[in-house]
Amino acid sequence: MTANTDLSVTTHIGRDLLASAASFKTEAAVVWEYVVNSLQYVDPGVCPRVNVQIGPSGRDIFVADNGSGMTAEGLIHFFRMHGENRERMAGRAGRGKFGTGKSAAFGIASTLEVDTIRNGRRNLVRLTRSMIEESGGEEIPLNWDAKNQAVDEPNGTTVFICDIEIPKIKRSAIIDYVERHLQAFRASSPEVAIDNHVCAYRQPDIEEELTFDPSDSQRAVLGDVRLTVWIARAPLPLEEQGVAVTAGLGNLVAIERAGLEAKESGNYLLGEIDVPALEAHDSPIEPFDPTRSLQLNPQHPVVAVLLGYIGSKLEDVRLRLVRKSKDARKTENARRLAMEAEKIAEILNEDFRKISERLHEIRAASSRKGPAGARFGTQKVGDEDETWVRGTREPGTIAAVQERGTKGGGQKDRKPPNVEPSGDPLEEGENLVDPVGGAGSRRRPRGGFRVEYRNLGKNEDRSLYDPTTLTILINLDHKLVATALGASNVEDPTFRRLSYEIAFSEYSMGLGYEISKQDPNIPADDLLFEVRSTLNRISFAAVALYR
């Protein structure tokens, strides 16, 4: 077939650049795009150092490094749309596959300046949104404020992101994002400062490290790789969970959780694996996209094998943790701790039920639709059947309970078993119901908040709130808790009272967390009021426990 020279594919460079910029939706993603370039492109033997400063007006950010810098020719290549960077073209693993980094700043700002020094020559280039929009489509002229200027300064680059258009820069979000992603660079001991905060990848307190090799068939596709999985002592926040997948040193391409983040004990797992074959495999399908979403494309032949490999190993470890937790609950001391935890949970859930019912009544009276527990979250707990009982979460109806006498000479005045009556979810219902939860072959009703004692490690906080399961974890390894328990039994008043104080405080903050999830814009003083109000209310309700 003869090519038609009168017809060809064209592009509008300005629109192309802004379309790429739209992939960078947050200040954290934008800053990391330039920080990671600073970490990767350094001269041999240089420890990467990056300084990020947020302007006092909140409309400017600069990222300065001691990297290798760029020549004028290097800058021209940097600003070439979708131009693969030279390190990768030379066969050295790294980022820059799609060449969209130069557009990142325009995801949140209107001006980008790059001030770079390489081998005693300084180049300063400026690009603005108006220059992009006014371009004819074939090219975008850049402003060279300095070109090949002789200077007596070391190599390095400073990126200025100016005229930021988002309402408020979330400094904490930038710090969290950078610290989470530093894992892929820890071998080079990078130093990153954001304003006055020195970032560091803080690996959680690890209980156990496991390594897994692929099968022969998996190795044929993945290469000679090894999966490392760590089991944390305490539940991890979502951003710290999962396996970091790299395609060469420092080239973080994905965080894979295999769907375990919503399963029991799944939020204790993290790990890493390096799979160069993700980019070496000859396939027209890309293994990941240029948006820095940290998600893999399951249609890619290497990814398809990799996801099954990671998922199966994580699930094996998770199931082992679940079994270990069940076995630990069988010991006598654990049984007593569980009984004490259940007493506390009864107080918490009675409070939770009352405020949820009041909220439901108010909403019903004002004709506002939606689940009564919407403000406090409606996530399920563990693996649950579609069976419902009286609870705290969603509106519904409760089945009538009939009084039954005993048969066969049993004690007529003995207490009936503590079994919640069954129910059904119903938006217009006058009661609240929970889905049935629990573990093991004999499932039992479980809903609302739970309290558990766990050995989370000496360096962890005295308690943690696990929002996935609405569980308050009291750390038996914490020095204060361990000292209170000492050689005494669980029923010791000092230990019990400390447990109450810890659980009530964590419950109050947990409710505050659930409220803030539903209303991210709630004023700080309103949220503080809610936490204090809950703590006072629950403390008053628990007076009987202290007697």
PEZINOR-V600636 format. One record per pair of residues at least 6 apart in sequence whose ideal C-beta (glycine too) atoms are under 6 Angstrom apart, sorted by the first residue. I is the first residue (numbers start at 0). J is the second residue. Records with the same first field share a line. If there is no record, write none. Layout:
I->J  J
This chain:
11->136
12->138  139
13->131  134
15->80
16->102  131
19->99  102
20->102  105  106
22->290
23->29  103  106
26->107  168  173
27->172  173  176
29->103  106  107
30->173
31->176  177
32->100  103
33->62  158
34->49
37->49  64  66
38->47  184  189
39->93  249
40->66  67
41->47  66  67
42->67
46->188
47->189
48->65  190
49->64  191
50->63  192
51->62  193
52->61
53->60  168  194
57->168
58->163
59->161
60->160
61->157  159
62->158
63->157
64->155  156
65->155
66->155  156
67->154
68->115  116  117  154  155  156
69->115  117
70->117
71->122  146  147
74->122  124
76->82
77->101
78->101
81->98
82->98
83->98
84->95
86->93
87->93  95
92->247  250
93->250
94->250
97->289
99->289
104->111  160
107->163  165
108->160  162  163
109->128  162
110->127  161  162
111->126
112->125  159
113->124  158
114->123  157
115->122  156
116->152  154  155
117->154
120->147
121->145  148  150
122->146
123->144  145
124->141  143
125->142  144
126->141
131->139
173->193
174->193  196
177->191  198
178->198  200
179->238
181->200
182->200  243
183->245  249  251
184->249
185->200
191->198
203->231
204->232  456  458  459
205->229
206->230  232
207->230
208->229
209->228
210->225  227
211->226  312
212->225
213->221  308
217->304  308
220->301  304
221->274  276  304
222->276
224->272  274
226->272  312
227->270  271
228->270  316
229->269  270
230->267
231->267
232->455  456
233->455  459  463
234->266  465
235->266
240->256  260  266  269
241->254  255  256
242->255  270  272  309
243->254  271
244->252  253  255  272
245->251  273
246->252  274  275  277  278
247->275
252->287
253->293  294  295
254->293
255->309
257->309  310  313
259->265  313  317
260->266
263->321  381
264->317  320  321
265->317
266->467
268->313
276->301
277->286  301
280->301
282->300
284->298  299
286->296  299  302
287->295  296
295->302
296->302
297->303  306
327->333
335->489
336->452  489
339->489
340->450  451
343->450  502
344->449  450
346->541
347->448  506
348->447  448
350->537  540
351->391  447
352->391
355->371  372  391  431
356->431
358->371
359->371  394
370->377  393
371->394  431
372->392  393
374->517
375->513
376->513
377->392
379->434
380->436  468
381->436
383->434  436
384->435
386->435
387->422  423  424  432  434
388->419  421  422  444
389->397  419  420  422
390->431  432  433  446
391->431  446  447
392->433
393->424  432
394->426  428
395->422  423  424  425  428  430  432
396->422  423  425  428
397->420  422  430
398->420  421
400->420
405->411
419->444
422->432
424->432
433->446
435->444
436->445
437->443  445
448->469
449->470
450->471  502
451->470  472
452->473  475
453->472
454->475  476
455->474  476
456->476
457->476
459->474
461->474  477  479  480  501
462->473  501  505
463->472
464->471  505  509
471->502  505
473->501
483->493  494  497
484->494
499->544
503->537  538
507->530  533  534
508->530
510->533
511->526  529  530
514->529
515->521
